[in-house]
Amino acid sequence: MVQGVDESRAWIMKTSDLDVNDAYVTPASVTSVKVYSYDEHTGVYTDTTATNMPAGVATISGRFITLPILTALAEGVFYRIECKYVSSGNTLEKYMWVRGER
């Protein structure tokens, strides 16, 4: 996925592709959301949550988690957004990649 460097956007993660909305695939709570920039030349991840997702909380609606606003991306940089949540007593994590573009 891509996001313009001048954009601020609340991305939505789908926790399951199953056709059922049962307790296992429906999150009860979000325990953390982190943003990491990734340097593809060195393989190093840097926690940039304070810069790229400085405020807000994730919200849940069925199998969907709306993340806090993602902002201040740098052109050409890849960002890994990790969302940890609890579903049926299990702690699970979804992630997505977003690239900053002009």
C-alpha positions in Angstrom: 0.0 0.0 0.0 1.1 3.6 -0.5 0.4 6.8 1.2 1.5 10.3 0.1 4.0 12.1 2.3 1.5 15.0 2.7 -1.4 12.7 3.7 -2.7 11.7 7.1 -4.7 8.6 7.1 -6.5 6.2 9.4 -6.0 2.7 7.9 -8.3 -0.2 8.6 -7.1 -3.7 9.2 -9.3 -6.8 8.7 -8.5 -9.4 11.3 -9.9 -12.4 9.3 -11.0 -13.3 5.8 -13.4 -16.0 7.2 -17.0 -15.5 6.3 -18.1 -15.9 9.9 -18.0 -13.2 12.6 -17.3 -15.6 15.5 -15.5 -14.8 18.8 -12.2 -16.2 17.5 -11.9 -13.7 14.7 -13.6 -10.8 16.4 -11.2 -8.7 18.5 -12.2 -7.8 22.0 -9.4 -5.2 22.6 -6.3 -3.7 20.9 -3.3 -3.9 23.2 -0.8 -2.0 21.0 -0.2 -0.3 17.7 3.4 0.3 16.6 5.0 1.8 13.5 8.5 0.8 12.3 10.4 2.4 9.5 12.4 -0.2 7.6 15.8 0.4 5.9 15.9 -2.1 3.1 19.7 -1.7 2.7 20.6 -2.6 6.3 17.5 -4.6 7.3 17.1 -2.5 10.4 13.7 -1.6 11.8 13.3 1.7 13.8 10.4 2.4 16.0 8.8 5.6 14.6 5.5 5.4 16.4 6.0 8.7 18.2 6.5 10.5 14.8 4.2 8.6 12.5 1.3 7.8 14.8 1.7 10.3 17.6 -1.9 10.3 18.9 -5.2 8.5 19.0 -6.4 5.0 19.8 -7.4 2.1 17.6 -11.1 1.3 17.4 -12.9 -2.1 16.7 -16.0 -2.7 14.6 -16.6 -6.4 14.1 -13.6 -7.9 12.4 -12.1 -4.5 11.5 -9.6 -2.4 13.5 -9.3 1.3 12.5 -5.9 2.5 13.4 -4.9 5.9 14.7 -3.9 8.4 12.0 -0.7 7.6 10.2 1.2 10.7 9.2 4.6 12.4 8.5 5.9 9.6 6.2 9.1 10.1 4.3 9.3 9.5 0.5 10.5 6.1 -0.5 10.5 4.7 3.0 8.7 1.5 3.9 6.8 1.4 7.2 5.6 -1.8 9.0 2.5 -1.1 11.1 1.9 -3.8 13.7 -1.4 -4.1 15.6 -1.6 -6.5 18.6 -5.1 -7.5 19.8 -6.9 -10.0 22.0 -9.5 -12.3 20.6 -11.1 -15.2 22.6 -8.2 -14.9 25.1 -5.6 -15.2 22.4 -3.1 -12.4 21.8 -2.7 -12.0 18.0 -0.9 -9.6 15.8 -1.6 -8.3 12.3 0.8 -6.2 10.3 0.7 -4.2 7.0 3.3 -2.4 4.9 2.9 1.2 3.7 5.4 3.0 1.5 5.7 6.8 1.6 5.4 8.4 -1.8 5.4 11.9 -3.3 
